[in-house]
């Protein structure tokens, strides 16, 4: 499992629009990667709705939010539309390479519920797990606010989240 100080591994995953998204797409901005077990489940709905409601807070910190699971890009598209999610949901299907690389893949091939907060250089600054699904968002914001206070010359106001 990744730990504070490690770097996020490079990846190329598919968004609901079937576009390839890479880690390099987020370079220069803090990134919150919410690994979630399965679309359309109660816990994932609660977790990702909380992130959606807080998107203005993440934007004000210049941070990007992305969700990752082993669901297909098609399932992510349906889930994002049903829940009104405006941030990218990335599919690590069929092989779960990223889930395995970060140590969050369970024995059934799904993601464990883990949120990773990385700084603008993609160094991990916090790993959130073992809390209620809806609490991942608040804890990620707390970590990001701490990063903003550490960062010299940070300018507020990241652009709008992309739905990919």
C-alpha positions as CSV (number, residue, x, y, z in Angstrom):
1,X,0.0,0.0,0.0
2,X,1.2,3.5,-0.8
3,X,2.3,5.6,2.1
4,X,3.0,9.2,2.8
5,X,6.1,10.4,1.0
6,X,5.8,7.8,-1.8
7,X,4.8,9.0,-5.3
8,X,1.7,8.1,-7.2
9,X,2.5,5.5,-9.9
10,X,2.0,6.5,-13.5
11,X,-1.3,5.3,-15.0
12,X,-3.4,5.4,-18.1
13,X,-7.1,4.7,-17.5
14,X,-10.3,5.3,-19.3
15,X,-12.9,7.9,-18.5
16,X,-16.6,7.6,-19.0
17,X,-16.1,9.3,-22.4
18,X,-13.5,6.5,-23.2
19,X,-10.7,9.1,-23.2
20,X,-7.4,8.1,-21.9
21,X,-6.4,9.9,-18.7
22,X,-2.9,9.8,-17.3
23,X,-1.3,10.9,-14.0
24,X,0.6,13.5,-16.0
25,X,-2.7,15.2,-16.8
26,X,-2.8,16.3,-13.1
27,X,0.9,17.4,-12.8
28,X,1.1,20.9,-11.2
29,X,-2.1,20.6,-9.1
30,X,-2.8,18.7,-6.0
31,X,-4.9,15.6,-6.7
32,X,-7.3,13.6,-4.6
33,X,-7.7,10.0,-5.9
34,X,-10.8,8.3,-4.3
35,X,-10.6,4.6,-4.9
36,X,-14.0,3.1,-4.4
37,X,-15.3,-0.5,-4.5
38,X,-18.3,-0.4,-6.8
39,X,-20.6,2.0,-8.6
40,X,-24.3,2.2,-7.5
41,X,-23.6,0.9,-3.9
42,X,-24.8,2.9,-0.9
43,X,-21.3,3.6,0.4
44,X,-19.9,4.7,-2.9
45,X,-22.9,7.0,-3.5
46,X,-22.4,8.6,-0.1
47,X,-18.7,9.0,-0.7
48,X,-18.8,10.4,-4.2
49,X,-21.8,12.7,-3.6
50,X,-19.8,14.3,-0.7
51,X,-16.9,14.9,-3.2
52,X,-19.3,16.3,-5.7
53,X,-20.9,18.7,-3.2
54,X,-17.4,19.9,-2.1
55,X,-16.0,20.5,-5.7
56,X,-16.1,24.3,-5.2
57,X,-13.9,23.8,-2.1
58,X,-11.4,21.6,-4.0
59,X,-11.4,24.1,-6.9
60,X,-10.7,27.0,-4.6
61,X,-7.6,25.0,-3.4
62,X,-6.5,24.4,-7.0
63,X,-7.0,20.6,-6.5
64,X,-8.4,18.0,-8.8
65,X,-10.6,15.1,-7.7
66,X,-10.8,11.8,-9.5
67,X,-12.5,8.5,-8.6
68,X,-11.1,5.1,-9.6
69,X,-12.6,1.7,-9.4
70,X,-12.6,-1.6,-11.3
71,X,-16.0,-0.9,-12.8
72,X,-16.1,-0.5,-16.6
73,X,-16.0,3.0,-18.2
74,X,-19.6,2.3,-19.3
75,X,-20.7,1.6,-15.7
76,X,-18.9,4.8,-14.7
77,X,-20.7,6.8,-17.3
78,X,-24.1,5.5,-16.0
79,X,-23.1,6.1,-12.4
80,X,-21.8,9.7,-13.1
81,X,-25.0,10.6,-14.9
82,X,-27.3,9.1,-12.3
83,X,-25.5,10.8,-9.4
84,X,-24.7,14.1,-11.2
85,X,-20.9,13.6,-10.7
86,X,-18.8,16.3,-12.5
87,X,-15.3,14.9,-11.7
88,X,-13.7,12.1,-13.7
89,X,-14.4,8.5,-12.8
90,X,-11.6,6.3,-14.2
91,X,-11.9,2.6,-15.0
92,X,-9.1,0.2,-14.0
93,X,-10.9,-2.6,-15.7
94,X,-10.2,-5.3,-16.7
95,X,-6.8,-5.9,-15.1
96,X,-6.7,-3.6,-12.1
97,X,-3.1,-2.6,-12.6
98,X,-3.4,0.7,-10.8
99,X,-5.4,-0.9,-7.9
100,X,-2.7,-3.5,-7.6
101,X,0.2,-1.0,-7.8
102,X,-1.2,1.1,-5.0
103,X,-2.2,-1.9,-2.9
104,X,-5.9,-1.3,-2.8
105,X,-7.2,-4.2,-4.8
106,X,-9.1,-6.8,-2.8
107,X,-9.3,-10.5,-3.3
108,X,-12.4,-10.0,-5.5
109,X,-10.6,-7.6,-7.8
110,X,-12.4,-4.6,-6.5
111,X,-10.9,-1.5,-5.0
112,X,-10.9,-1.1,-1.2
113,X,-12.2,2.3,-0.1
114,X,-9.1,4.4,0.2
115,X,-8.5,8.1,-0.6
116,X,-5.0,9.3,-1.5
117,X,-4.1,13.0,-1.4
118,X,-1.0,14.0,-3.4
119,X,0.6,17.4,-3.7
120,X,1.3,19.2,-7.0
121,X,4.4,17.0,-7.5
122,X,2.4,13.9,-7.1
123,X,4.0,13.0,-3.8
124,X,1.5,11.3,-1.4
125,X,0.7,13.6,1.5
126,X,-2.0,11.5,3.1
127,X,-3.9,8.2,2.9
128,X,-7.4,8.0,4.2
129,X,-9.0,4.6,5.0
130,X,-11.1,3.0,7.7
131,X,-13.5,5.9,8.1
132,X,-17.2,6.2,7.0
133,X,-17.5,6.6,3.2
134,X,-18.9,10.2,3.4
135,X,-16.0,11.2,5.8
136,X,-13.3,10.7,3.1
137,X,-14.1,14.0,1.5
138,X,-13.9,16.1,4.7
139,X,-10.6,14.5,5.6
140,X,-9.2,15.0,2.1
141,X,-10.1,18.7,2.3
142,X,-8.4,19.0,5.7
143,X,-5.2,17.5,4.3
144,X,-5.4,19.8,1.3
145,X,-5.9,22.9,3.4
146,X,-2.7,22.0,5.2
147,X,-0.8,21.7,2.0
148,X,-2.0,25.1,0.8
149,X,-0.6,26.7,3.9
150,X,2.7,24.9,3.3
151,X,3.0,25.8,-0.4
152,X,4.9,29.0,-1.1
153,X,3.2,31.3,-3.6
154,X,0.1,29.2,-3.9
155,X,-2.5,30.9,-6.0
156,X,-6.1,30.0,-5.3
157,X,-8.6,29.3,-8.0
158,X,-8.1,26.1,-9.9
159,X,-10.3,25.7,-13.0
160,X,-13.5,23.8,-13.1
161,X,-13.4,20.0,-12.7
162,X,-13.4,18.1,-15.9
163,X,-15.9,15.3,-16.3
164,X,-13.6,13.7,-18.9
